Structure formats: C-alpha cells, structure tokens
Amino acid sequence: MNPRSRSHQTLDVRQEGRRVFLTLCRPEVHNAQNEALINDLHDATNGLRDRDDFDAVAIGSLGDHWCTGLDMKAAQQHGWRPSRESAERWDTAIANLQAIDQVVVGLIDGYCLGGGIQLAMACDLRVATERAVFAIPASREVGILGGMATWYLPHLLGIGRAKALMLGGAVLDAAHAAHWGLVDQVVHPDHLRAAWEQIVAPLTADTLASVGACKHIINTANDTSFQDAWTYYLNTQQRLMASPASANLAAATIELLQQGKRPYLEVGWLPFDNPNPAPPRQ
C-alpha cells in the first residue's frame, strides 16, 4: 500500500500511482454523515492540499448508495446533532476539494441525498449510475438548512432549479439530474469505474499545472471581473507556455497527429451518448 494510503474509521484513502481514491465506508447506514465521517473527510482532504504527486481524485462509496445525508439513526439513538463546528469542518472539506489543482470526479451510485449532493457539488465532474437518485430534504423534513448547497446549487443549476430541489422537494432520477446539469454522465452501474478511467486517462504530471489553472478560473468565474480573469490568464499562459511540461505535451500531440490519429477526440468522452465507455486508450 502506498505510504499516503490509510484507512480512517469511516473513509478509506488510497493512492495508486498518480490517482487518489476516497471511499465512503458506512454502507450499513447508506454512508450517512456522522461526526466521524465529517472528521475523516476533513482530515483526508486537508492532506490533499498543496501536493503534486497525483493528478486526479475519485470519490466513491461502499455499498449501494453514495451518501444519504445526516445519519438520523445516530441523531435518534445517540442524540448527535450537527454543530456549528462540524458544519465548518464539512464545508472546509468541500472547499479543500474545490481548491486543489487536481480533477475531482464523483462516482455516484444509489441515493445521493442532502449532504451527498453537497459532496457531489465539491467534485469537478460527476458520473452517476442509472439507478442514482438525487434530493435535498433537509429544510422540509429535518428543519435545518441543506448546508452550503443553498449557495452552491444556484451557481450550478440556477435559482429556479435550486428552489425546486431545496424548497419544492424535487426528487431527480439520473436522467433528470443530467438534464438539469447536476451530473455530467450517466452509465450502467457496472461501468462506473470504466467511466472514471476514460475521464482521467489523459491526466499526467505534465497536465497538472494547466488543469489546475483552468479549474481556478472556472471556479472563480462568477465572482471575478473579466479584467482580473484576463490578467490571471495572460500571466499564467505565459508561464505555462515556457514550461517543459507544455513542450512535452505539444511533442506528444504532434507525434500522434503524424501517425494519423486524432488525439483530442480519441481520449475524450461524449456525455450521455456513451453509456458503455471503452477502457482508456493505451
């Protein structure tokens, strides 16, 4: 096992080469959030920041469900309720995933409810199985807010659809979630790992700086003026174009073109049109 791999009480953290896997490990309660899971995710995502030894993160789950939000059994049996401190740790974990340069992919199966949707929104890309279900019942059923999904969802889906989920009690199957823009690809449950491999196959140490800069500009687009984004782009582009990584990527692309291949198309994926993704190109 990689030295950076470890098992927390509720979360398995594993690194294989330049890929990191975070797996929720509470299948007996559909991976619902309790204090331990919040703490483990906070600890694990803190450990991902400011590193360059990996290129992508997969967030998956044990069992048949991604995450069903707050552990109501723990609340009933042990009197546990989320505190201000636990809410801060949870949202810090989400912010950590958004802040790192690496691409974060959510591999969503089964129920994705409440905090599950919050965790999904922390991912850069979301792949869901055909049996995935999405809802945020917190304000209507539990009498609390649905976390900072109140802020993230309008940015991702628009105000109307955010209200439909959080105020109107909308429940989305995978197809509707894709139509709304909540997920980016829908696959058969057996093809979730293959879809991940297809997405991250082109990512290497040479792409990390450019992908990270691109992610930063996209994540801050709604809150940054064009002039500030333009200045950041020009400075970053100049630095990237002078880097050995850019030269390596350009040389590899030219070699593929000389072989009559289409590098941009052959390593890409078509959202929704490819439910049975092929293994990554060798």
C-alpha atoms as one frame of an Amber mdcrd trajectory, in Angstrom:
protein
   0.000   0.000   0.000   1.222   3.495  -0.821   2.587   5.361   2.206  -0.055
   8.031   1.698  -2.838   5.448   1.815  -4.675   4.878   5.069  -7.997   3.765
   6.442  -9.929   6.120   8.673 -12.869   4.899  10.695 -15.384   5.836   8.003
 -13.276   6.713   4.961 -10.705   4.740   3.000  -7.941   6.826   1.436  -5.821
   5.070  -1.160  -3.303   6.186  -3.744  -2.463   4.132  -6.830   0.291   5.792
  -8.815  -0.938   9.277  -9.595  -4.585   8.539  -8.753  -6.181   9.032  -5.314
  -9.345   7.230  -4.208 -11.569   8.397  -1.343 -14.224   5.819  -0.487 -17.053
   6.402   1.999 -17.202   3.344   4.257 -20.504   3.344   6.153 -22.590   1.052
   3.922 -24.694  -0.164   6.855 -26.318   3.308   7.014 -26.055   4.151   3.301
 -22.895   6.193   4.007 -24.803   8.785   6.022 -22.876  11.582   7.728 -21.960
  11.267  11.369 -19.305  13.073  13.386 -16.628  10.530  12.452 -17.271  10.763
   8.697 -17.202  14.556   8.812 -13.910  14.491  10.722 -12.371  11.853   8.467
 -13.274  13.698   5.267 -11.955  16.943   6.739  -8.675  15.244   7.678  -8.291
  13.446   4.345  -8.988  16.494   2.171  -6.628  18.652   4.225  -3.998  16.060
   3.356  -4.601  16.547  -0.381  -3.786  20.242  -0.460  -0.520  21.629  -1.833
   0.606  18.336  -3.355   1.793  17.484  -6.866   2.206  13.711  -6.612  -1.256
  12.898  -8.013  -3.419  14.135 -10.908  -6.990  13.075 -10.111  -9.235  12.117
  -7.194 -12.142   9.678  -7.324 -14.794   9.870  -4.614 -16.821   6.681  -4.376
 -18.691   4.670  -1.783 -19.100   1.168  -0.421 -22.469  -0.470  -0.784 -25.373
   0.513  -2.994 -25.614   4.199  -2.085 -23.369   7.266  -2.343 -24.470   9.250
   0.751 -27.893   9.841   2.302 -27.078  12.988   4.248 -27.232  13.227   8.029
 -27.271   9.987  10.000 -30.752  10.250  11.516 -30.304   6.988  13.429 -27.297
   8.472  15.202 -29.373  11.539  15.989 -32.189   9.395  17.404 -30.154   6.781
  19.259 -27.208   8.856  20.476 -28.574  12.375  20.453 -25.975  13.548  17.934
 -26.790  16.728  16.078 -24.539  18.652  13.703 -22.916  21.602  15.436 -21.510
  24.821  14.037 -18.050  23.248  14.355 -18.996  20.085  12.453 -20.673  22.173
   9.743 -17.468  24.193   9.384 -15.384  21.011   9.097 -17.733  19.592   6.451
 -17.681  22.745   4.349 -13.921  23.043   4.768 -13.628  19.545   3.269 -15.765
  20.670   0.319 -13.638  23.801  -0.085 -10.468  21.687   0.004 -11.683  19.564
  -2.907 -12.520  22.670  -4.916  -9.206  24.353  -4.087  -6.798  21.607  -5.164
  -5.386  21.687  -8.708  -6.333  18.072  -9.396  -9.538  16.963 -11.119 -12.035
  15.525  -8.620 -14.584  13.060 -10.008 -17.639  11.904  -8.072 -18.680   8.314
  -8.829 -22.283   8.300  -7.657 -24.433   5.222  -7.185 -27.807   4.893  -5.488
 -29.123   7.572  -3.147 -27.383  10.958  -3.261 -29.321  12.966  -0.693 -28.674
  16.108   1.319 -25.023  16.102   2.278 -24.455  13.645  -0.554 -25.385  16.351
  -3.044 -23.134  18.808  -1.198 -20.235  16.369  -1.573 -21.108  15.784  -5.225
 -21.020  19.525  -5.892 -17.489  19.638  -4.491 -16.442  17.452  -7.426 -15.387
  18.913 -10.755 -17.195  16.165 -12.667 -19.980  13.845 -11.575 -20.703  10.432
 -13.087 -23.885   8.749 -11.901 -25.296   5.296 -12.418 -28.688   4.822 -13.994
 -30.153   3.949 -10.573 -28.906   7.110  -8.803 -31.484   9.336  -7.063 -30.966
  12.964  -6.001 -32.836  15.077  -3.437 -32.254  17.608  -0.627 -34.981  17.132
   2.009 -33.283  18.947   4.931 -35.417  22.085   5.238 -38.702  20.229   4.674
 -38.099  17.043   6.669 -35.394  17.811   9.237 -35.995  21.518   9.835 -32.427
  22.623   9.055 -30.683  24.138   6.052 -29.209  21.927   3.361 -25.714  23.121
   4.124 -23.984  25.481   1.725 -25.879  23.800  -1.090 -28.041  26.894  -0.581
 -25.154  28.812  -2.205 -23.575  26.197  -4.474 -26.758  24.961  -6.162 -27.889
  28.327  -7.607 -24.417  28.770  -9.107 -24.511  25.296 -10.639 -28.163  24.913
 -11.657 -29.695  28.385 -11.490 -32.036  29.828  -8.879 -35.210  28.165 -10.183
 -33.901  24.616 -10.095 -32.161  25.196  -6.764 -35.523  26.241  -5.321 -37.214
  23.214  -6.868 -34.772  20.916  -5.055 -34.494  22.720  -1.736 -37.943  24.297
  -1.358 -40.126  22.205  -3.633 -38.882  18.768  -2.648 -37.943  17.702  -6.180
 -36.568  14.165  -6.463 -34.446  13.550  -9.565 -33.509  10.296 -11.203 -30.171
  10.138 -13.006 -31.593  11.162 -16.374 -33.280  14.257 -14.937 -30.174  15.109
 -12.911 -28.179  15.015 -16.154 -30.763  17.160 -17.929 -30.569  19.731 -15.129
 -26.752  19.736 -15.161 -26.338  18.154 -11.740 -24.378  15.228 -13.255 -22.227
  15.072 -16.373 -22.514  11.437 -17.441 -24.887   8.546 -16.733 -23.657   4.964
 -17.010 -24.639   1.430 -16.135 -23.598   0.532 -12.560 -21.026  -1.931 -13.892
 -19.324   0.812 -15.919 -18.721   3.421 -13.224 -15.020   2.624 -12.862 -14.541
   2.477 -16.650 -16.105   5.946 -16.983 -13.648   7.270 -14.390 -10.718   5.731
 -16.239 -11.872   7.274 -19.501 -12.133  10.754 -17.993  -8.778  10.795 -16.212
  -6.692   8.799 -18.722  -5.091  11.899 -20.323  -4.145  13.479 -16.967  -0.453
  13.326 -16.069   2.139  15.305 -14.161   2.573  17.397 -17.333  -1.089  18.480
 -17.339  -1.362  19.273 -13.620  -0.390  22.963 -13.822  -2.623  23.755 -16.810
  -5.597  21.806 -15.425  -5.205  23.468 -12.027  -5.099  26.953 -13.547  -8.112
  26.200 -15.736 -10.028  24.884 -12.711  -9.211  28.048 -10.753 -10.503  30.361
 -13.496 -13.727  28.356 -13.884 -14.386  28.107 -10.137 -13.979  31.855  -9.653
 -15.697  32.972 -12.866 -18.930  34.111 -11.199 -17.089  36.243  -8.660 -14.221
  37.639 -10.765 -14.274  40.527 -13.206 -13.283  39.844 -16.788 -10.268  42.123
 -16.421  -8.969  40.238 -13.370  -9.546  36.889 -15.078  -7.846  38.179 -18.243
  -4.782  39.331 -16.301  -4.530  35.998 -14.488  -4.922  34.153 -17.782  -2.186
  36.111 -19.557   0.308  35.692 -16.716  -0.484  32.006 -16.317  -0.465  31.276
 -20.037   2.966  32.871 -20.397   4.325  30.746 -17.567   2.776  27.531 -18.895
   3.957  28.028 -22.470   7.530  28.389 -21.232   7.371  25.204 -19.154   8.919
  21.811 -20.056   5.515  20.216 -19.440   3.939  22.232 -22.264   6.759  21.240
 -24.610   6.299  17.568 -23.690   2.557  17.700 -24.349   2.984  19.500 -27.661
   5.553  16.955 -28.830   3.298  14.040 -27.886   0.344  15.620 -29.710   2.369
  16.246 -32.865   3.594  12.641 -32.827   0.022  11.339 -32.664  -1.052  13.635
 -35.489   1.827  12.381 -37.617   0.547   8.846 -37.010  -2.819   9.860 -38.437
  -4.556   9.821 -35.051  -6.923  12.399 -33.580  -5.575  12.939 -30.056  -8.218
  15.408 -28.920 -11.093  13.161 -29.949  -9.698   9.736 -29.131  -9.087  10.471
 -25.431 -12.338  12.355 -24.876 -15.801  11.174 -23.899 -19.275  12.097 -25.095
 -21.652  12.955 -22.250 -24.754  10.753 -22.197 -24.073   9.316 -25.656 -21.670
   6.646 -24.455 -23.307   4.611 -21.672 -20.798   1.780 -22.089 -17.420   3.524
 -22.063 -14.471   1.691 -23.517 -11.295   1.171 -21.491  -8.785   4.001 -21.759
  -6.569   4.023 -24.839  -3.139   2.517 -24.186
